[in-house]
C-alpha cells in the first residue's frame, strides 16, 4: 500500500467520497518543507507541533519547580548550578525572594495553560478527531494552523518575559490584583506582567480557534454511519473540552483586558482606595473580587478542560488493553454532560474566604459536592471495565491505571475543600497544593502519557521503548505520591503555601525534614521525565517500526489508515461505520475484536 500524500480540495471531501488522487486523476507534487512541516494545514503535523512545543514547555515549567523546591527543601544551602541558570536572580547559588514568587507564578502558568491545556488538547484533539470521526482533516485546516501559531506567539511572549530586567510576572498564576494591577507593587509587576497578560490574550485566541474547529468537525464531518452514539469516548471528551473552552475562555480574556486597562490606561475596574507610602492613588470604585469571579469562572472549567481529554483517553486505553467493551457507554456520555454543566456552576468554591454570604457559600458547597457524582460514575465504569479483563500491561495501560488512581485519591481530598467550613481552615495551605497537583496536575499528565504511548505508533509509525516506559511509569507513580501526599499533613497543620522560607516559623520548623524529602523526590521525578523525553525523541528515529496497521487490536477508525498516512488520511474512500467503537468480542475468525468498519453479521443487533 503506498502512502503518497493526497491533496484535497477544501477542508474535507464529502462522506465516503473519493480521494483527490482518484478525483483529479493525478497526484499532487511534493510540498515544500516549510508548507509541509512548519505552516502545515495537516491535522497530524499540527498535533505534533502542539506536542513537541508542549514537551519543551513542560521541561521548562518542571525545571522551575526544581529550583524553588531546592529553596524550600534546603533553605540554608547554596547551589552554584542555580546561578548558571538564573544569573543575578540566584547570586551565590541562593534564590532571591523576589524571583522565588516569579518561579512559582511561571511554573503554574506554563503547566496549567501551555502544557496541560494547549499541549494536551492541541495534540490529541488534532490527532484523533479527524481520524476517529472519519474526516480527511479539520473543518477549517487554515484556522487549525492559525490556532497553533497563536499558541506559538503566546509562547514567545511568555518566554521573552523570563529575560526582562525586572523578571517575569510574579503575581501568582492567578495574577490577582492589586499586586498584578499596579506596576509599582513589585519587580514582577512590571514589564514581565504586561508580557504575561498579552501572552495569555493570544493564548485565549488560540484556544478559541481550536475549540470552534473541533466542535464543527465533530458535528459536521463524520463519515457515513458514524452517528453520535458510535463516537469513541475520546471524541466525546474532546468535544466537551472544546465546548468548555469556547464558553469560558472569553471570560478570562475579558478579565485580562480589563487588567491591562487598569495597568496602562488609568481605569479602576479592580482598584479602589489603594495607598502606597501613605499616599492615596487616584483609583476609586473598583473591586479586586470582580477579577476573582472572572478568573475562576474560567478557572474551574479549566480544571475539566485539562481533565476531560485524560478521561477520554483513559477510557479508550483501558478498554483496548483489557480486551473488554467499555462498561456503561451511555452513562459515561451522560456523566461527561453532567461534568460539563456543573463545571460552570462551582467557581466560587475558590472564594469562600472573600467575605461571601454564607447562604451563597452553601449553594456552591452543594453544587461542588454534586460534581463528584458524575466523576464517581466514571470511576465505577473504569473499574468495571477492567474487572476480569484480559489485561495487557503496556506502558499506556499502566499510565491509564495510574490516571484512575490519581483521580480517585486527588478527588477525595476535593470533598474537604468543597466544604466551606473546612475550606476556611485549609484555604491557601499546602493541603490545596497537594489536592490540586494530584487531581489536576499528575493525573492529567498520566492521561497525557497514556495517550502518547498508545498513539505514538499512529503519529510516527514506530513504537516507544517499553522498558524505558515501565521505568518512567513506576518512578513517576511512586514519586508523585511521595511528593504530594505528605503535603496534606502540612496543610492540615495550617502550613501556608507560597512562602519563601519556613525556618523562622516556630510552628512549621518541624516540617523541614518532610520538605527536604519532598524536594529530593521532586528532583528524582524531574529527571525521570527527561528519560521519557529521551525515549520519545530516540523512538521517532530509531524505534521499532510498525509492521501492521492495527498493532493494539483496536476497533476505532484511526487504525484503518495507512501506517504513514498522507494529508487526507485514507487512500480511496473513507470507510463506512457499522457498529459502536468497543466491540471487543470473538469475531469468528480468531480475533477478539471487531472493527467499526465491519458490517453487522446476519441476526446481529447493533449496540
C-alpha positions in Angstrom: 0.0 0.0 0.0 1.6 3.3 -1.0 1.5 6.3 1.4 1.9 9.2 -1.0 0.5 12.4 0.1 -3.1 13.2 -1.1 -4.1 16.7 -1.9 -7.6 17.6 -1.0 -9.9 20.3 -2.4 -11.4 22.3 0.5 -11.2 21.1 4.1 -12.7 17.8 3.5 -14.3 15.5 0.9 -17.9 14.5 1.3 -18.8 11.5 3.4 -17.3 8.4 1.8 -16.1 10.4 -1.2 -13.2 9.6 -3.5 -9.7 10.7 -2.6 -8.4 13.6 -4.5 -6.0 11.2 -6.2 -8.9 9.4 -7.8 -10.9 12.6 -8.3 -8.3 14.5 -10.2 -6.5 11.6 -11.9 -3.1 12.6 -10.7 -1.1 13.0 -7.5 -0.1 16.4 -6.2 3.6 17.4 -6.3 5.6 17.1 -3.1 5.1 20.2 -0.9 8.0 22.4 0.2 9.4 21.6 3.7 8.1 24.9 5.0 4.5 24.3 4.0 4.5 20.6 4.9 6.1 20.8 8.4 6.1 24.4 9.6 3.0 26.2 8.2 1.2 22.9 7.8 -2.6 22.6 7.5 -2.5 18.8 8.0 -4.0 18.0 11.4 -1.4 15.3 12.0 1.5 17.6 11.7 -0.2 20.3 13.8 -0.8 17.8 16.5 2.9 17.0 16.5 3.7 20.7 16.7 1.5 21.1 19.7 3.0 18.0 21.4 6.6 19.0 20.8 6.0 22.6 21.9 4.2 21.3 25.0 7.1 19.0 25.9 9.6 21.9 25.7 7.3 24.0 27.9 6.9 21.0 30.3 10.6 20.7 30.8 10.9 24.5 31.5 8.0 24.5 33.9 9.2 21.4 35.8 12.7 22.8 36.0 11.3 25.9 37.7 9.7 23.7 40.3 13.0 22.0 40.9 14.6 25.4 41.6 12.0 26.6 44.1 11.9 23.1 45.7 15.6 23.4 46.4 14.9 26.7 48.2 12.0 25.1 50.2 13.8 21.9 51.0 17.3 23.3 51.8 16.7 27.0 52.8 20.2 27.4 54.3 22.1 25.8 51.4 23.5 27.3 48.3 23.5 25.7 44.8 26.0 27.2 42.4 24.2 25.5 39.4 21.2 27.7 40.1 23.3 30.8 39.3 24.3 29.3 36.0 20.6 29.0 35.0 19.1 32.1 36.8 22.0 34.6 36.8 21.5 37.5 39.1 18.3 36.1 40.4 20.3 33.4 42.2 23.5 35.1 43.2 25.9 32.9 45.0 23.6 29.9 44.3 20.8 31.3 46.5 17.4 32.0 45.0 16.3 35.6 45.7 13.0 36.1 47.5 11.7 38.3 44.6 12.4 35.7 42.0 11.0 32.8 44.1 7.5 34.0 43.6 8.2 34.6 39.9 9.2 31.0 39.5 6.1 29.8 41.3 4.0 32.1 39.0 5.6 30.9 35.8 5.6 27.2 36.9 1.8 27.3 37.4 1.1 29.4 34.2 3.3 27.1 32.0 2.0 23.8 33.2 -1.7 24.7 33.5 -2.1 26.6 30.3 0.8 25.9 28.0 1.2 22.2 28.7 -2.0 20.7 30.1 -4.4 22.9 28.0 -2.7 23.6 24.7 -0.2 20.7 24.8 -2.9 18.1 25.8 -6.0 19.2 23.8 -4.0 20.7 20.9 -2.1 17.4 20.4 -4.9 14.8 20.8 -7.9 16.8 19.5 -5.9 17.5 16.3 -4.7 13.9 16.0 -7.8 12.0 16.9 -10.9 13.9 15.9 -10.4 13.6 12.1 -9.1 10.1 12.4 -11.8 8.8 14.7 -14.8 10.5 13.2 -13.7 9.6 9.6 -12.8 13.0 8.2 -9.9 13.9 5.9 -9.0 16.9 8.0 -10.4 19.5 10.3 -13.4 21.6 9.2 -11.0 24.5 8.6 -7.4 23.4 8.2 -6.3 27.1 7.8 -7.9 28.1 11.1 -6.3 25.0 12.7 -2.9 26.2 11.5 -3.6 29.6 13.0 -4.6 28.1 16.4 -1.1 26.7 16.6 0.7 29.9 15.5 -1.3 32.0 18.0 -0.2 29.5 20.7 3.4 29.8 19.4 3.2 33.6 19.5 1.9 33.4 23.1 4.8 31.1 23.9 7.3 33.5 22.5 5.9 36.4 24.6 5.8 34.3 27.7 9.3 33.0 27.1 10.6 36.6 26.5 9.2 37.7 29.9 11.7 35.4 31.5 14.5 37.6 30.3 13.3 41.2 31.0 15.4 43.1 33.6 12.7 43.2 36.3 11.9 39.5 35.8 8.7 37.6 34.7 5.3 38.1 36.2 5.2 37.3 40.0 1.6 37.7 41.0 0.9 34.0 41.2 -0.5 32.0 38.3 -3.9 33.5 39.1 -2.4 37.1 38.9 -4.8 38.6 41.5 -5.0 42.4 41.7 -3.9 44.7 43.2 -0.5 43.1 43.1 -0.8 42.5 39.3 -2.6 45.7 38.6 -0.1 48.2 40.0 3.3 48.4 38.2 5.0 49.7 41.3 3.7 46.9 43.6 6.7 44.6 43.0 9.5 43.9 40.5 7.4 41.1 38.9 4.5 43.6 38.4 6.5 45.5 35.7 7.1 44.6 32.1 7.0 40.9 32.8 3.4 41.2 33.9 2.4 43.1 30.7 4.0 40.3 28.6 2.2 37.7 30.7 -1.2 39.4 30.1 -0.5 39.8 26.3 0.7 36.2 26.1 -2.5 35.0 27.8 -4.7 37.1 25.5 -3.0 35.4 22.5 -3.3 32.0 24.2 -7.1 32.5 24.6 -7.4 33.4 20.9 -5.5 30.1 20.0 -7.9 28.1 22.3 -11.0 29.6 20.7 -9.8 29.0 17.2 -9.0 25.4 18.0 -12.2 24.8 20.0 -14.5 26.1 17.4 -12.8 23.9 14.8 -13.0 20.8 17.0 -16.8 21.3 17.7 -17.5 21.9 14.0 -15.6 18.9 12.9 -17.3 16.5 15.3 -20.8 17.8 14.4 -20.4 18.1 10.7 -17.6 16.0 9.3 -18.4 12.4 10.5 -18.2 9.7 7.9 -21.2 7.6 6.7 -22.7 5.6 9.6 -20.8 7.5 12.3 -23.7 8.6 14.4 -23.1 10.5 17.6 -23.8 7.3 19.6 -21.0 5.5 17.7 -18.3 8.1 18.6 -15.5 6.8 20.8 -15.5 8.3 24.3 -12.2 10.1 23.4 -14.1 12.2 20.9 -17.0 12.8 23.3 -14.4 14.0 25.9 -12.5 16.2 23.4 -15.9 17.6 22.2 -17.0 18.7 25.6 -13.5 20.0 26.4 -13.9 22.3 23.4 -17.4 23.4 24.5 -16.0 24.3 27.9 -13.2 26.3 26.4 -15.3 28.2 23.9 -17.8 29.2 26.7 -15.3 30.0 29.5 -12.1 31.3 27.9 -13.7 34.6 26.7 -14.4 35.4 30.4 -10.7 35.1 31.2 -10.0 37.2 28.1 -12.3 40.0 29.4 -10.6 39.7 32.8 -7.1 40.1 31.3 -8.1 43.0 29.0 -9.6 44.9 32.0 -6.4 44.2 33.9 -4.4 45.7 31.0 -6.6 48.8 31.1 -6.1 49.2 34.9 -2.3 48.9 34.5 -1.9 51.2 31.5 -4.9 53.5 30.9 -5.9 54.7 34.4 -9.1 52.8 34.8 -10.3 51.3 38.1 -12.1 48.0 37.4 -10.2 46.2 40.1 -8.6 49.0 42.1 -10.0 51.2 44.9 -8.6 53.1 47.9 -5.0 51.9 47.4 -2.3 53.6 49.4 1.4 53.5 48.6 3.9 55.1 51.1 0.9 56.8 52.8 -0.2 58.5 49.6 -3.6 57.6 48.1 -3.7 56.5 44.5 -6.5 58.0 42.2 -8.3 54.7 41.9 -11.9 54.6 43.2 -14.8 52.2 42.7 -13.1 49.0 41.6 -13.1 45.6 43.2 -10.4 43.0 43.3 -13.1 40.4 44.0 -14.5 41.1 40.5 -11.3 39.8 39.0 -11.5 36.6 41.1 -15.0 36.0 39.8 -13.9 36.4 36.2 -10.8 34.3 36.7 -12.5 31.4 38.4 -15.4 31.4 36.1 -12.7 30.2 33.6 -10.6 28.6 36.3 -12.9 25.8 37.4 -14.0 24.8 33.8 -10.2 24.9 33.2 -9.8 22.0 35.6 -12.1 19.9 33.4 -10.6 21.3 30.2 -7.5 19.6 31.5 -9.2 16.5 32.9 -11.7 15.5 30.2 -9.1 14.6 27.5 -7.4 12.4 30.1 -10.7 10.8 30.9 -11.5 10.1 27.3 -8.1 8.7 26.5 -8.0 6.6 29.7 -11.4 5.1 28.7 -10.1 4.2 25.3 -6.8 2.7 26.6 -8.5 0.8 29.5 -11.0 -0.8 27.1 -8.4 -1.7 24.4 -5.9 -3.2 26.8 -8.4 -5.0 28.9 -9.9 -6.6 25.7 -13.3 -5.7 27.0 -16.1 -3.4 25.9 -16.3 -0.2 27.9 -18.8 -0.6 30.7 -21.7 1.9 30.7 -21.0 3.7 27.4 -24.1 5.9 27.7 -23.6 6.5 31.4 -20.1 7.7 30.5 -21.5 10.2 28.0 -24.2 11.4 30.4 -21.5 11.9 33.1 -19.5 14.0 30.7 -22.5 16.1 30.1 -23.0 16.4 33.9 -19.4 17.4 34.4 -19.6 20.0 31.6 -22.7 21.6 33.0 -21.7 21.6 36.7 -18.2 22.9 35.8 -19.8 26.3 35.2 -21.7 26.4 38.5 -19.0 25.8 41.1 -16.4 28.6 40.5 -17.0 30.4 43.8 -15.8 27.5 45.9 -12.4 29.0 45.3 -13.7 32.2 47.0 -15.2 31.0 50.3 -12.8 33.3 52.2 -13.6 36.5 50.3 -16.4 37.6 52.5 -19.1 35.7 50.5 -22.5 35.4 52.0 -22.7 32.1 54.0 -26.0 31.3 52.2 -24.5 31.8 48.8 -21.5 29.7 50.0 -23.8 26.8 50.9 -25.2 26.8 47.4 -21.7 26.5 46.0 -20.9 23.8 48.5 -23.9 21.8 47.3 -23.0 22.2 43.6 -19.4 21.4 44.3 -20.3 18.1 46.0 -22.8 17.3 43.2 -20.0 17.3 40.6 -18.5 14.3 42.5 -21.4 12.2 41.3 -20.6 12.1 37.5 -17.0 11.7 38.4 -17.8 8.7 40.6 -19.8 7.2 37.8 -16.8 7.4 35.5 -14.5 5.8 38.2 -17.0 3.0 38.7 -17.2 2.3 35.0 -13.5 2.3 34.5 -13.0 -0.2 37.4 -15.8 -2.4 36.0 -14.3 -2.2 32.5 -11.0 -3.7 33.7 -12.7 -6.2 36.1 -11.8 -9.7 34.9 -10.4 -8.4 31.7 -7.6 -9.9 29.8 -5.3 -7.1 30.8 -2.1 -6.2 28.8 0.2 -4.2 31.0 1.7 -1.9 28.3 3.1 1.5 29.4 -0.1 3.1 28.0 -2.3 0.8 30.2 -0.2 1.4 33.3 -0.5 5.2 32.9 -4.2 4.9 32.3 -4.5 2.9 35.5 -2.3 5.5 37.2 -4.7 8.2 35.9 -7.6 6.4 37.6 -5.7 6.0 40.9 -4.6 9.7 41.0 -8.1 10.9 40.0 -9.6 8.9 42.9 -7.1 10.0 45.6 -7.0 13.6 44.4 -10.7 13.8 44.0 -11.4 12.6 47.6 -9.4 15.5 49.1 -11.5 17.8 46.9 -14.5 16.9 49.1 -12.7 18.5 52.1 -12.0 21.7 50.1 -15.6 21.8 48.7 -17.0 22.2 52.2 -16.8 25.9 53.1 -16.5 25.3 56.9 -13.3 23.2 56.3 -12.0 25.3 53.5 -11.7 28.4 55.7 -9.0 26.5 57.6 -7.4 24.7 54.6 -7.6 27.6 52.1 -4.1 28.7 50.9 -2.4 25.9 52.8 -0.3 23.0 51.4 -3.5 20.9 51.5 -4.7 22.8 48.4 -1.3 22.4 46.7 -1.5 18.6 47.4 -5.1 18.2 46.1 -4.6 20.5 43.1 -1.4 18.8 41.9 -2.6 15.2 42.4 -6.1 15.6 40.8 -5.3 18.2 38.1 -1.6 18.0 37.6 -0.3 14.5 38.0 -3.5 12.7 36.9 -3.8 14.9 33.7 -0.1 14.1 32.9 -0.8 10.4 33.4 -3.7 10.7 30.9 -1.4 12.5 28.5 1.4 9.9 28.9 -1.1 7.1 28.3 -2.2 8.9 25.1 1.4 9.4 23.9 2.4 5.8 24.5 -0.8 4.4 22.9 -1.0 6.6 19.8 2.8 7.1 19.2 2.7 4.3 16.5 -0.1 6.2 14.7 1.9 9.5 14.9 5.3 8.3 13.9 5.0 4.7 12.5 7.2 3.4 15.3 6.9 2.1 18.9 8.4 3.7 22.0 10.8 1.6 24.1 8.7 -0.4 26.6 11.5 -0.9 29.2 12.1 2.8 29.5 8.3 3.2 29.6 8.0 0.9 32.6 10.8 2.7 34.4 9.1 6.0 33.6 5.8 4.8 35.0 6.9 3.3 38.3 9.2 6.1 39.4 6.7 8.7 38.4 3.7 7.0 40.0 5.5 6.3 43.3 7.3 9.6 43.3 4.1 11.6 42.7 2.5 10.1 45.8 5.7 10.6 47.9 5.8 14.3 46.8 2.2 15.3 47.3 0.8 13.0 49.9 2.9 14.5 52.8 1.8 18.0 51.8 -1.8 17.1 53.0 -0.4 16.8 56.6 1.4 20.1 56.4 -1.8 21.7 55.1 -3.9 20.3 57.9 -1.4 21.7 60.4 -2.1 25.1 58.7 1.2 25.5 56.8 0.6 28.3 54.3 1.7 27.9 50.6 3.8 30.3 48.6 6.2 31.2 51.4 9.9 31.6 50.6 11.3 30.3 53.9 9.6 28.5 56.8 12.6 28.1 59.0 11.7 31.3 61.0 8.3 29.9 61.9 8.3 28.1 65.2 5.0 26.4 64.2 6.4 24.9 61.0 10.1 24.3 61.7 9.5 20.6 62.4 8.2 20.1 58.8 11.7 20.9 57.4 12.6 17.2 57.2 9.4 16.5 55.2 10.1 19.5 52.9 13.7 18.2 52.3 12.3 14.7 51.4 9.6 16.2 49.1 12.3 18.3 47.3 14.6 15.2 46.8 11.6 13.2 45.3 10.7 16.1 43.1 14.3 16.2 41.6 14.2 12.4 41.1 10.8 12.6 39.3 12.0 15.5 37.2 15.0 13.5 35.8 12.7 10.6 35.2 10.7 12.8 32.9 13.9 13.5 31.0 14.1 9.8 30.5 10.7 9.9 28.8 11.8 12.8 26.6 14.8 10.8 25.5 12.7 7.8 24.8 10.3 10.0 22.8 13.0 11.6 20.7 15.0 8.5 20.0 11.9 6.4 19.2 10.9 8.9 16.5 14.0 7.9 14.5 15.1 4.6 15.9 12.1 3.0 17.5 10.8 -0.5 16.4 9.0 0.0 13.1 5.3 -0.6 12.9 4.6 -3.6 10.6 0.8 -3.8 10.9 -2.0 -1.2 10.6 -3.5 -2.1 13.9 -0.9 -3.0 16.5 -3.2 -2.9 19.6 -6.1 -4.7 18.0 -8.3 -1.6 18.4 -11.7 -1.2 16.8 -11.6 2.6 16.0 -11.1 4.2 12.6 -7.6 5.6 13.0 -6.1 2.2 12.7 -7.7 1.7 9.2 -5.4 4.4 7.7 -2.0 3.6 6.1 0.9 3.3 8.6 2.2 6.8 7.5 -1.0 8.4 6.1 -0.6 11.5 3.9 -2.8 14.6 4.0 -6.2 13.2 3.5 -5.7 10.1 5.8 -7.4 7.4 3.6 -6.4 6.3 0.2 -9.7 5.9 -1.8 -13.0 6.2 0.0 -13.4 6.9 3.7 -14.6 3.7 5.4 -18.2 3.4 6.4 -19.1 2.7 10.1 -21.5 -0.1 11.0 -21.1 -0.5 14.8 -20.1 1.1 18.1 -16.4 1.6 19.0 -16.0 -1.0 21.7 -16.9 -4.4 20.1 -14.2 -6.5 21.9 -15.6 -10.0 21.4 -14.9 -13.0 19.2 -15.3 -12.1 15.5 -15.5 -15.8 14.4 -12.0 -15.7 12.8 -9.8 -16.0 15.8 -9.7 -12.3 16.7 -11.1 -10.8 20.0 -12.2 -7.5 18.4 -14.5 -6.4 15.6 -13.5 -3.0 13.9 -16.2 -0.3 13.5 -16.0 -0.8 9.7 -17.1 -4.5 9.9 -20.8 -4.8 8.8 -23.2 -6.5 11.2 -23.5 -10.2 10.8 -26.9 -11.8 10.0 -29.0 -11.7 13.1 -26.6 -9.5 15.0 -28.1 -6.4 16.6 -26.4 -3.0 16.8 -25.2 -2.0 20.3 
